[in-house]
Amino acid sequence: MANARAGMAAALALLAAAALCCGTAAAALPRLEHPARNDGTLSLLVVGDWGRGGTHNQSLVAEQMGRVGEKLGIDFVISTGDNFYDNGLKGVDDQAFEESFTDIYTAQSLQKPWYLVLGNHDYRGDALAQLSPVLRKIDSRFICMRSFIVNAEIVDFFFVDTTPFQKKYWTHPGKHHYDWRGVAPRGKYIANLLKDLDEAMQKSTAMWKIVVGHHTMRSVSDHGDTKELLKLLLPVLKENGADFYINGHDHCLEHISSRDSPIQYFTSGGGSKAWRGVFQPNKDKLRFFYDGQGFMSLQLNQEQAQFTFYDVYGNSLYQWSSRKTGHSQPSTYLDDEE
Ligand SMILES: *[C@@H]1O[C@H](CO)[C@@H](O)[C@H](O)[C@H]1NC(C)=O
């Protein structure tokens, strides 16, 4: 517990430094340090698409996250975005922050830093509110930025703000309003972001490189693939040897393997409302798909990364491991049947 607090304080001090140094558009991505444990391992949970005041099984998922988090002794939690439905937060004093976050994820094991990205629903409210340090005074776990890096020694996590990529939000917002403050114009924002990401990934010396975004790269559910990400973001990931891309957006759990690179796609978007009843295969290899609520754990060390999906009862639905023998070498899959 003392360790966790020290870790959190260190992360926040760095966060303050990052905020001071990185005001301009094209700059190094903010970088937080979250050291692995003394034995060189790291455990975390990933949940997405959740903030609904506990409804739609959000509370059940939260409870099981607490139990699994306890069992694994997790170091932190990752949110893949759509943190607050339907329209993000109205401001820093929106009660939804407590009602959908603080009062829901109450388990002792979840009192760790949460690293969060924004989803498209978050952009429909006051997007700046979720990025504001004011929220950390209410609940110090909430560490949300647009794009940033968490360095955990054995792994670098690259959090990427994917909402601005999707063109239809700009051209066909319909009845929704998107908060593009600090983002528009789209082209310049994306170009800067991809350049910053590319530079950061090139410099990364961690054994594992994991990219986290809200939107799907590949998905067999309702939203399907995001073609802007396949076209613009995926090449940067391939070029720099990303191992995994983790996302939400589709309200399900899925694992898809790229057929033309070692990249593995994991969707953890089952934090509340689910059961869309849509299945549309794509060109990549589907390994696992669950159309209901749940979450994912990731356990890492230098050699191995193990992913597990859980349902609302905490049952393990699917497990998959990847093993590495050295830097920049393609992963081999323990269960590879091809
Ligand atoms: C909650 O989870 C159970 C078990 O998966 C499911 O049967 C039920 O439909 C879910 N409720 C909602 C509102 O999605």
The ligand as an SDF file (V2000), in Angstrom:
LIG
                    3D

 14 14  0  0  0  0  0  0  0  0999 V2000
  -25.9500   -8.7350  -17.1290 C   0  0  0  0  0  0  0  0  0  0  0  0
  -25.1530   -9.9330  -17.2750 O   0  0  0  0  0  0  0  0  0  0  0  0
  -25.9080  -11.1260  -17.4290 C   0  0  0  0  0  0  0  0  0  0  0  0
  -24.9140  -12.2700  -17.5070 C   0  0  0  0  0  0  0  0  0  0  0  0
  -24.0380  -12.1270  -18.5900 O   0  0  0  0  0  0  0  0  0  0  0  0
  -26.7970  -11.0260  -18.6550 C   0  0  0  0  0  0  0  0  0  0  0  0
  -27.5700  -12.2080  -18.7700 O   0  0  0  0  0  0  0  0  0  0  0  0
  -27.6840   -9.8010  -18.5770 C   0  0  0  0  0  0  0  0  0  0  0  0
  -28.4020   -9.6640  -19.7740 O   0  0  0  0  0  0  0  0  0  0  0  0
  -26.8270   -8.5690  -18.3550 C   0  0  0  0  0  0  0  0  0  0  0  0
  -27.6690   -7.3940  -18.1980 N   0  0  0  0  0  0  0  0  0  0  0  0
  -27.6190   -6.3710  -19.0400 C   0  0  0  0  0  0  0  0  0  0  0  0
  -28.5280   -5.2100  -18.7250 C   0  0  0  0  0  0  0  0  0  0  0  0
  -26.9040   -6.3240  -20.0230 O   0  0  0  0  0  0  0  0  0  0  0  0
  1  2  1  0
  1 10  1  0
  2  3  1  0
  3  4  1  0
  3  6  1  0
  4  5  1  0
  6  7  1  0
  6  8  1  0
  8  9  1  0
  8 10  1  0
 10 11  1  0
 11 12  1  0
 12 13  1  0
 12 14  2  0
M  END
$$$$
